Amino acid sequence: MQAFEKYRSLRLLDSLQFLRGIGVTLEVTLLSIAIGTFIGIILGIIRCSKNKAVSSLPLIYIEPLRNSPLVTQLFLVYYGIPMITNWMPSAFTCAVLTLSLNTGAFFAVLVNNSIKAIPQGQWEAGYALGHGKTSVFIHFIVPQAFRLLIPQAVTLYIGQLQCSSYVALISLIDLTKTGETISLRTMMPFVCWGIVFALYFIISFPLSKLAQYLEKKNEFAY
């Protein structure tokens, strides 16, 4: 009976807080994915340049973000921007900015690898059909690279969704922070963190299955 009474302490209000937490998590993740994807496409294409000086420029941005912990990047943005600019951005803004830049760095590598994975013969086939370099890239290379890119991109997006839990460290009330707050108030850590675990799983698992399906589909396509 005591256990039952404890479970009842998770009231409707707590359920609504979890829903709001999910909303914040998804909002941060989707905005970061959209902005980061745009950044990654631009930098990934630049990385494909045959001019070594041009292709190396994005590495100044990509390598530091790919080879440092996301949490340190988050703290650097959250505490660094006010010190440098005297502007105090909200925790939400810092979260979106950090995750966007991080996503862009990883997505740029995926774009570059996907384009370079297309055999040189595809370029030559396009030239043989009378297409110019730009036309070959748009009509021959991009569709094939896109098929290779999609499953990898979905996997990256799942990782970024899970990494978004770090934003709780800067007091943004996302799903993870909500779980922590309710856990401390109700003194039911196992139940609260179990709910947080389940909600992340419910969101991530279908996406992981989609990535596996797309990857297998691409294997048969070739």
N, C-alpha and C positions, 0 to 999 in steps of 0.2 A: 504493500500500500504506500509506503514511503517513497519508493521508486516511482510509482504512478503519480503521486502528488508532485514530485520533482519535474516529471515530464509535462505536467499540466502548467508548470510555471512558464513554459515557452508559449506565451500568449499570442493572440492574433497580431498584436503590435509587433512582436518579434518577427513574425512571418513577413509582415510588411517591410520591416527593416531589412530582412534578407533580400526581398525583392528589389528594394531601392539599391542595396549593395550590388546586386547583379546588374542593375541598370547602369550604375556608375562604371563597373568593370567593363561592361560591353561598350559603353560610350568611349571610354579611354582607349580600349583595344581597337575598335573600329576606326576611330579618328587616326590613331597612330598607324594602323595598317594602310589606310588610304594615303596619308601623307608620306609615309615611309616607302610605299610602293612607287609613288611618283618619283621620289628622290632616287630610289634604286634603279628605276628604268633609265633615267637620264645618265646616272653615273655608270651603269652597266654598259650602256651603248658607247659612252666615251672610252671605257676600258678596252673596247674592241678596236679602237683606232690603231692603225699600223704605225702611226707616229709614236715612238716610244715616250717622247717627252709629254705628249698629250695623254696617252694611255696611263701614264704613271701618276698624273695629277690627282685622280680620285683616291689613290692609295693614302694620301695625306689625311684624308677623312675616314676612309674605310678601315685601315689597319688598327688605329688606336681604339676605335669603337668595337671592333671584333675581338680584340685581345685585351680587354679590360672588363671587370665585372660590371654588370648592369647597375647594381646597387651603388657603386662608386660614381657612375655617371649620373645617377639620379641625385645623389647628394651634391655632386659638383654643380649641377644646374640649380638645385633648390637653394643652396647656400651661396653659390658663386655669383649668380646673376644680381642679387641685391647688393653685394659688395662692389661689383664692377660698374653697375649701371645706376645704382640708387633706385632701381625699380623693384617693387616687391610683387612678383607674379604669384598667382594663387597656386595652391598645391595641384589643382587640376591642370593648369597650364604647364607647370613643370613636368607633370607626369606625361602629358601628351607630347611635349617637346622632346623629352628624353627618349621615350619609346619610339617616336617617329624617327629620330636620328639613328637610333640603334637598329630599327627595322630596315631603314634605308641602306645602312652599311652591309647588312647580310643579304638583302635583296639584290643589291648591285652585283654581288658575287654570283648569285644564282642566274641573273640575267646574262652576265658575261660568260659563264660556263655553258649555259644553254645555247647561246649563239655560236660559241666556238665548237660545240659538239656536233654541229651540222657539217657533214662532209664537204670538202672543197669542191667535190664533183657537182654539188647542187648549184654552186655559184657558176661553174663552167657551163652547166646545162642551161641556166638562165641567160648567160651571155650568148650561147649558141642559138637561142630562140630570138635574139635581137633585143633583149632588154638591157638597159643601162644598169650601172651599179646600184643606184637608189631603187630602181624598179625591181631588181633581183632581190634586194634586201627586203623590200616590203611584201612582195608577192610570193617569194620562194622561201626565204630564210625565216622571216618572222612567224609565219604559221607553224612551221616545224619546231622552231625554238619555243613557241608558246605551249605546244603540247608537252614538251619536256619540262617546261618551267612550272606548269600548273600544280602537279602533285608535290613538288618541292616547296612551292609557295604556300600551299595549304599546311604542310608540315611546319613551316616557319611561323605561320599565323597561329597555329596551335601553341607553339612554344612561346610566342609573344603574349598570348592570352594568359598563359600560366605565369610568365614573368611579370605580368601586370600586378600580381599580388604584392610586389615590392613597393608599390605606391602607398601601401598602408604605413610604411616607415616614415612617410612625410605627412602622416595624419589625414590622408584623403580617405573618406569613408566609402571604400569599395567593399567587395564581398569579404575579403580577408579581414579588414578592419572591423567590419560589422560582426563577424564571427568572434573576434577578440573581445569586442565591447560586450556582447551578449553573454559570452562565456564568463567574463569577470563579474557581471551583474547577477547571473543566475547560479554561479558556481557549478556549472554543468559543462566542463570543458570537453568531455568525450562526446556528448550529444551535439554541442554546438559545432565543434570542429568536424564531426562526422557529417553534419549537414553541409558545411562549407565544402568538404571533400566531395560529397555526392553531387553538389551543384556544379562544381568545376568538371567533374566526370561527365555529367549529363550534357554539358556544352561541348566538351573536347572529344568524347568518344565518337559521335557521329562524324565529326570532321576528320578524325584519324582514319575511319573506315572509308570516307570519301577519298582521302589521299591514296590509300591502298588500292582502291578501285581504279582511280585514274592512272596510277603507276602501272597496274596490270594491263589496262586498256592500251597504254602507250607501248608496252612490250609487244602486244599482239599486232599493233599498228605497223611496227617495223618488221 
